[in-house]
Amino acid sequence: MGLFRRKGKDDFKALSKQRRVVEDEQPWFAQDDDGPELDIETGIGSNLRRDDAD
């Protein structure tokens, strides 16, 4: 059996239109956040004491 050579077929050409649509969308990190407000505390050390676990 001989080896068959592909004739320069681009396997991803069919996906190029779909890829362009996705790349033109606004990135997820630049969209408005409609989630709940986060409660963030700063200045807390990583050394936890026994009473901190309660």
Backbone hydrogen bonds in HBPLUS format (Angstrom, degrees):
<---DONOR---> <-ACCEPTOR-->    atom                        ^
c    i                          cat <-CA-CA->   ^        H-A-AA   ^      H-
h    n   atom  resd res      DA  || num        DHA   H-A  angle D-A-AA Bond
n    s   type  num  typ     dist DA aas  dist angle  dist       angle   num
A0013-LYS N   A0010-ASP O   3.29 MM   3  5.45 167.5  2.31 108.7 112.4     1
A0015-LEU N   A0012-PHE O   3.03 MM   3  5.26 138.4  2.21 102.8 114.7     2
A0016-SER N   A0013-LYS O   3.15 MM   3  5.18 158.8  2.20 104.0 110.6     3
A0019-ARG N   A0015-LEU O   2.89 MM   4  6.07 155.6  1.94 153.9 161.6     4
A0020-ARG N   A0016-SER O   2.95 MM   4  6.14 156.2  2.01 147.1 152.6     5
A0021-VAL N   A0017-LYS O   3.15 MM   4  6.44 154.9  2.22 147.5 153.4     6
A0022-VAL N   A0018-GLN O   3.19 MM   4  6.47 161.0  2.23 147.4 152.0     7
A0023-GLU N   A0019-ARG O   2.89 MM   4  6.11 160.4  1.93 153.8 159.5     8
A0024-ASP N   A0020-ARG O   3.04 MM   4  6.11 136.5  2.23 141.2 151.2     9
A0025-GLU N   A0022-VAL O   3.24 MM   3  5.39 151.9  2.33 102.7 110.8    10
A0030-ALA N   A0027-PRO O   3.09 MM   3  5.49 158.0  2.14 112.4 119.2    11
A0031-GLN N   A0028-TRP O   3.47 MM   3  5.50 165.2  2.50 102.1 106.2    12
A0052-ASP N   A0049-ARG O   3.05 MM   3  5.28 146.1  2.17 105.6 115.9    13
A0053-ALA N   A0050-ARG O   3.23 MM   3  5.71 151.8  2.31 110.2 117.4    14
